[in-house]
Amino acid sequence: METITLRPAVSLDAEIVFEWRNAPETRRYSFDPSPLNKLDHIKWFEQSLKMHNRYLLIAEQCGNPVGVLRYDLVSSQAEISIYVSPALSGKGLGTKILLAGTDWIKLNLPEIKILRGKVLANNIASARVFDKAGFNLKMQVYEKDVG
């Protein structure tokens, strides 16, 4: 079993992260499923690298990028965004990335006490990833579109 390592994202990662973020498989389960504009993505990526309350990490296996893990910090909590290279989906990497991320948080940001991930109701695969990584379902949100 190859180990997942995490490293801080750098500007050169913007292109591959754009490809992964904009893949139909990724967009389908995003809170905003609209395709991304590349220039907007580059701007978002560069801003993300400068934010003091955001950690954008590249997950690697055998030295190759396989996914992205983002932590947005608020007080002693971190909200998670995670996605895996669409070419590697279904291979258990999401769980491995979350577990590596938990270790990374403990080592680098010990003041963070709660990790939180939000998953769309129809995203069964992501729900399983969080479950397998030891996360507990705490809340369900119901909404009705009346527009």
N, C-alpha and C positions, 0 to 999 in steps of 0.2 A: 504494500500500500504506500503510494507516494505521499509525502507530507505536503501540506499546503503551507506556504509562507505568505506573509503579508508585507508589503512595502508601501511607503507613501507614493501616491500617484505623482507624476511629473508631466510637464507640458507635452512631451512626446507621446504620452498615453492617450491624448485627446482623440486621435483618429480611431483607434480600436474601440475605445469606450463609446464613441459615437456609433460605430457599427453595431455594437451590442445593444446599446440603448434604443436604437432606431429599428432593430430587427422586429418584424411583425410578431414573433413569439414573445418578445419582451413588451412591446407596446400593448398587446392584447390584455396583459395583466397589470398595466400601469394605471395609476389613478387618473391620468390624462392620457388616453390611448392615441391621441393625435400624433402623426409622424412629426419628427423633430426637424427643424431647420438647422443645417450644419453651422452657419455663422452664429446662430443663437446658442447652439451647443458649445461652440468654442468659447464664446463669451462666458457662458455659465461655468464651463470647466475651469477657465482661468480665474474667475472670481472664487470658485470653490477652493482652489489651491491656496488662496490668500486669506480665507476666512479662519478666524481664531476658534470658532465654535463648530467647525466642520472638519472631519478627518476623512479624506478620500483615499482608500487603500486599494491596491491592485493585488489580487490573489494570484499566486503563481504555483505551479506544480512542475517540478523538474526544470525550473528556470523559464517556463513559458506562462504567459498570462492566461488565466482561465476564468476570471470573474472580477467583480468589483464589490467592495463593501464600503458603505458610507455611514458614518456616524454624525448625526447632528445633535450637539450637546445643549441641554437645558438643565441648569442646576446640576443635580446628581444623577441625571438620566440621560440616556442616549437613544435617539430614534434611529432605527436601522433602515437602510435601503441596500438591497442585495440583488445582484443578477449575475448569471453565469453565461459564459459564451454560449450562444444558441447551438453551436456545433457540438457542445459537450453536455447539453441538458439531458437529464435522466440518468446520469452516472453517479449520483450521490455527492456531487461536488458542493452543492448548496449547503448541506449539513456540515461537511468538512470545513467550509469557509466560515460558517457561523461559529463552529467550535474553535477554530483558530482565532477568530475575532474576539471571542470571549477571553481567551488567554491573552490576546494583545491588549485588550482593555484593562485587565487585571495588572498587567506589567507596566503599561504606559499611562493609564489614567485611573489610578486606584480610587480616586474620588467619585468615580461613576459607580453607582450602586444598582441601577436598574437599566436593563436593555429592553427596548420595546420595538417590535416590528408590526406594522399594519399590513394586512393581507386582504385583498378583495375576496368576497364570499365565494366566488366561482373559481378561485385559484387554489384548487385542491393540492397541487404539487407543492406550492410554497407553504401551505399550512402544514403539510407533512414534514417539510424541511425544518421548520421552526419546532415542531413537536419532537422530531428525532434529535434536535440539538438541545433539548431540555427546557424549552420555553413552554409556559403555561398559558392557555387561553383565558383571558381575564374579562373580556367584554365583547359583546356583539352589538353592532350598531344597525338600526333599521332606518331606512329612509324610503320615501315615496315621492316619485316625480309627478307633480301636479301641473307642470307647465306644458 
